[in-house]
Amino acid sequence: MYRLSKKQHGPKCTFCKTERATHRTKYFAEYSCMNQECLDKACSAEQHREESENNLTEADYQTWNQL
């Protein structure tokens, strides 16, 4: 999670849609406010995305296992 600067507080929170965002995930996919529930949801979404990127698809296996 990255903290937004004061001038970046424009977007709304992705989860509650009422507060202004104060944090963002690594890939700018989700913005969250200071609410602890929203921060927890954003952290879990970021972890889920990183885990899914670590998984190789069948095409990756066929390509990279031959090298």
N, C-alpha and C positions, 0 to 999 in steps of 0.2 A: 504494500500500500504506500502511496505517495501522497503527501500533503500538498494541497493546492495553495498557491499564493493568494493574497487578498484580491488581486485583479482577475484571478481565474475563477472566482466563486460564482460564475454565471449560470452553469447548468444546474438543473434540478437533480435531486437524488434519484437514482434509478429504482430504488426499492420502495420508498415511501411516497415519492412524487410530490411532497409538500415543502420540504426544506431545501435550501440551497446546498450544493455539494461542497464539501471541504476536503475530501480525499478522492483519489482515483486509483484504479488498478493499474497494473504494469502496462497493459496494452490499450488504455483509454476506453475499454469496453464498458466498464461500470463506474459510476460515480456514486459516492455515498456521503451522507451527512454525519454529524457528530453523534447521532443516536447509536447506542451500542448494538442494537439489533441489526441496523443497516450495515455497520462496520463488520459484524460477524458474517452476514450474508455475502458481503463483498469479498471478504477473505476466503470464504469457502468457494465462491465462484472463481476466484483467481487460482486457488489450489486445484480445483477441478480442471480448469483450462490447462494448467501446466502439466497435470497428469495425462490429459488426453493428447497433448503434444508429444509426450515422451513415448507413447505407444506407436509402434510401427505398423503400417498397413501392409497388405499383401504385396502391393507394388513396391513398397520400400524393401521388403524382404527379398524380392526377386532382383531388385536393382543392386542393393548394397551387399547382399551375401555373396554375390559373384565376384566382388572386387577383392 
